[in-house]
């Protein structure tokens, strides 16, 4: 299933995709069918509802009561959920090599720790927007960039998770655009802490448009990824190129630390998934589309006040 959160008639609805343009309002459909509509109050209710909520959603999709059908043109997408916690990793070797070359290292060397364990930071979970919403250019930055990433949504509480068991803790997969202020990032990173304002500004994190439930794809995932700006292909790759897959990522992050349902963890940028790698940068008014196989297209515009 592909699940999303949309705004319709001044309220947020949890929907499932029926086709490219048709959605089903799961809360309304459950009410009409006499099912447990509480599972679909919001995306966190779906996650907490576990297999019972997903089984009911599948049944509602199968019957697809016309009275609960919405068209994509009638709704505005929101982030599928506001993360309980947000972490972002850096596990694509090609991306890191390309960025280091862009910063003047013709023969970059990665520290051994990068190969030994997933590297990540905790970002601003409150700055997320959804598909179709505008990114507001931060006033302190001149060089803005996209980042094409795959993200997981954690489905249940876990601690000291083993890599081989990690699949059971993944609720689903979504697209993450970690919009980055490269000039701020370049300035602050030599301070040996961060990133901070290179990543943290309102509307700077984008999630969606859908969560592809984990039962739809084999783990570890190998999904094609592509980034386009104003219709021009900038780059892309495949999530199978991750040096550390999400099993290893969950194992490392959950070591002596509890993970909770609704946490979002990004893969980091796929190789050639950002402009820095190709000497490109965003301009005010640019429209970007990030596409991942099976999930859809996350499209947004950046505007400068």
Buried (B, 14 or more C-beta within 10 A) or exposed (E): BBBBBBEBEEEBBBBBBBEEEBBBBBBBBBBBBEBBBEBBBBBBBBBBBBEEBBEBBEEBBEEEBEEBBBEBEEBEBBBBBBBBBBBBBBBBBBBBBBBBBBEEEEEBEEEEEBEEBBBBBEBBBEBBBBBBBEBBBBEEBEBBBBBBBBBBBBBBEBEEBEBEEBBEBBBBBBBBBBBBBBBBBEBBBEEEEBBBBBBBBEBBBBBBBBBBBBEEBEBBBBBBBBBBBEEEEBBBBBBEBBBBBBBBBBBBBBEEEEBEBBBBBBBBBBBBBBBBBEEBBBEEEBEBBBBBBEBBBBBBBBEBE
